[in-house]
Amino acid sequence: MRLDCTHNLSKRERKDREKGREVTTRTCETCTNNPSSSSSSSSFFLLVYSYFLPRKRQRSTACGNMSFLFGSRSSKTFKPKKNIPEGSHQYELLKHAEATLGSGNLRMAVMLPEGEDLNEWVAVNTVDFFNQINMLYGTITDFCTEESCPVMSAGPKYEYHWADGTNIKKPIKCSAPKYIDYLMTWVQDQLDDETLFPSKIGVPFKRNFMSVAKTILKRLFRVYAHIYHQHFDSVMQLQEEAHLNTSFKHFIFFVQEFNLIDRKELAPLQELIEKLTTKDR
């Protein structure tokens, strides 16, 4: 996938590119002589955003349960799926979320249902986003290797070092697959902790629950950012871009609804986020 500048594109070629059609681009003299003026970042987000635009009779469904969204051809997960016990109130909330998502209105789907507890709603959706990202990353693990991704990054400007404050207190530089393994294992440990994510009715949430949930979501965002910046071409080859885009849009609408991630943390995908959120206002 080429992401060169668009300075030399004709008006017709620009329109073709915006519609997601393949266009051969040429690096212009401006970018050659002044690399800082290169529009590669804008070109990247334009290409990604084009997959959110209406396309010829392309079916797009939104659902909180990614196993349903992916169908039978994408059952691979990076870590074991986290299940919410059937019969629990959280399971009923998950079903409510899935039903609302099925309407296609993501803004409405992320809103707190009337009369429900905010902590419980955040907990249910955090588990669901873990499962979504778990499945999304599972589809591209063959492309995300020690050799292809020696550092955990989201484009040339953003690099992440791992620390969990317990086992690894000082941030360490590591490859993307190692970082994501650390990250998903850590998240899984938090979700399995009944004192943090109680599944039984009547068990209260700890006072620091929201702080922990925010940290989980902040770190899960980094997996989205890495996939978009480093592996979007692989996602397209696998024809999974619709699933990635729907999941990310759902995630962004949710964290924005409850102010769960600081704006500065979203910087690696800010241009894409602005295009998505502006379009749906």
N, C-alpha and C positions, 0 to 999 in steps of 0.2 A: 504494500500500500504506500503510495507516494503522497507526501504532505508538503510539497514545495509551495512557493509563493503563488499568488494569483494575479500579480501585477500585469502579466502578459496575456491574461485570458480575455477573449472577446466577450461581448455582452451575452451572446448566445451560450458560450461555454460556461459562463458564470451561472446562468439559469440552469443549465444541465447539471452542474455540480451541486447546486442547492437542492435539486430534485433527487440527488443521490446517484446520478448517472456517472459512469466512469469518464473522466476527462484527463488527458495527458497534459501535464503542466510543465512549464519551463521556468527555470530559475532566472530571474531577470538581472540586469546589470546593477540595479539599485541594491538588491540583496547581496549580490556577489561582492560589491565594494563596501557595503555597510551591513554586516551581519546583524547588528542590533536592530535594524529596521525590518528584519525578516518577519513575515506574517505566518510562520509555520504554526504558531500556537492558535491563531485565529482560524487558520485553515483546518486544523485538527478539530476544533470545536464546531466549525461549520459542517464538516463531514459527519461528525457524530450527531449533531442536531438534525441533520437532514433525515435521519432515521426516525425522528419523532414526527415529521411532517406527514400529512395525509398521502397515502400511496394507493396505487390502483388496486382496489378491492382486496387490500391486505387485511386479513383478520387479526385483530389485536384484542386480547382479553386481559383483564386485570384480576388477579386473585391473590389473596394473602397466602394461600397454600401453594408454594412453588412446585411441589410434586405434581399438582394438578396443572399448573401453568406450563411446566416443561413437558408433560405427557410422558409416555412410556420410553421415549428414546433417550432421555437424559436422567438416568437414575443414579449416576455416580455422585457421591458426596465426598468432601475432603475429610470431614470428621463425622462421627455418628450423629444422626439427626436427633434433636432434642424434642421429645414428645410431651405434650400437655395431657395429663390424665383425663380420659373420657369421664363424663359425669361431673367434673369439677366446674366451678363457676367460670374459671379461666377458659375452660374448653368451650363453654357457651359464648363467652366473649369473642373467642377466636372464630367461631362459626358466624357470629354477628358480623365480624370484620370481613370475613370471606363473602358473605351475602352482600354487604354494602359495596365491596370492591367489584363484585360481579356486575354492578350497575355501570361501572366505568367512570364514576365520579370520584376521583381520588381525593379531592379537597374535602368532600363530605365523608369519605370513608375513614379519614384519619381523625375526625372530630370525636371528642369524648362523648360516648352515649349518655343520654340523660339518666341521671341518678346513679351513675357508676363512679367508682373510686379511681382517681387519676393514677395512683401507684399501680393498681391492678391492670389498668389499661396500658400503661407504659411497659409493665412486665410482660404481658401477653405479646405485645408488638415487638419487644426486644427479642424474645424467644423466636418469633416468626422471622425477623430480619436475620438473625443468626442462621436459621435454616435456609433462608433464601441465598445468602452470601456463601454459605457452606456448599450449596448445590452449584451456584454460579462458578465459584473458584474451582470446584471439582471438575468442571468441564474443560478447564484450560491448564490443569497441572502438568500435562505433558509438554506444554510450551513455556512454563515458568520454572526454570531450572537454575541450579547453581551457576551454570555457564552463561545462560541468557540473561539472568537477573542477579548479578553478584552483589547488588545493594538493593535495599527496599526503597524504591523511589516512585514518584508520581510526576514524570517529566523531568527536565534538567534542573529545575529550580528547587525541587522538594525531595528531601531524603529523610527517612525515618530510622531511628536507632531504638532498639528494644530495651525496655526495663519494666518490670512489674511491681517493683517496690518491695518484693519479698524474696524470691529466689534470685532475681537479678536486680540489684539495687542501682548499679551504675549503668547508664545506657551503653549498649554495645552495638557496634556496626556489624550487620550480618546480611546474608543474601535474602532476597524477597521470599523464597519458599521457606526458609528457616524462620524469618520474621513472622510470616503468616501462620506457620505452625505454632510458634510461641503464642501469637495473638489468639488464634482460635482455641487452643488448649486452655489459655487463661480464661477466655469468655465462657467456655464450657464448664470450667470449675466454678465460676460465679453463678451460672444458671443452675448448676446441680446443688448449690448450697441452699438448703431449705430455710436457713435463717435470713437469707437475702431475697430469695425468690420462693416464698411459701406457696405450696400448691393446695394446701388444705384450707377449707373454709374456717374463718374465725381466727386464723393465725395472722397477727399484725405484721406489717412491713417494718423493718428497722429504720431508724431515723436517717441513716446515711444511704438509704436505698436509691434515692433520686441521683445522688452524687455518683454512685457506682454505675447506675444505668447510663448516665451521661458519658462516663468514661468508656463504657462498652460501646456505645453508639459512635463516639468519636473515633475509636480504634477500628470499628467495622467500616466506617467511611473510608479509611485508608486503603482497604482492600478494593472497594469500588474505584478509588482514584488510581490505584496501581493497574487494575484491569483495563480501565479506559485509556490510560496513557501508554502502557507498555504492551497490551495484548488485544487491543480492539480489532486489529486485523485478523487475529486468530478467532476471535468471537464471530466475526463476519464469515470466515471460512466455515465455521461450524453452524452458521445460520442461527445463532443464538442471540443476535443483537436486540431483537424485540423483547426477549425475556430480560436481558440485562437492563434495557432502557426502562421497561415498565417497573422493574424492581427498584431501580435507582430513583425514579420519579416518585414512587410511593414513599421511599425512605426519606427523601428530601422534604416532601410535603409534611410528613409526620414530625420530623425534628424541627421544622420551622413552626408548626402549629403550637408546639410546647416549648420552644426555645431551648432545645436540648444540646445543641452544638454551637460553640462560638463561631462567628462569621470568619474569623481569621483561620480557623481549622479547615474551613471549606474552600480556601483559596485555590488549591490545585484544580478544582472544577468549577470555580466561581462563574466563569463566562457561560458555561453550559447551564448552570443552575439559573442564572439570570434570564437566559433565553426561555427556559422551561417555565419558570414561575411567572414571567411577564405574559407569556402566551396564554396562561390559564387564569389570569386575573379577570 
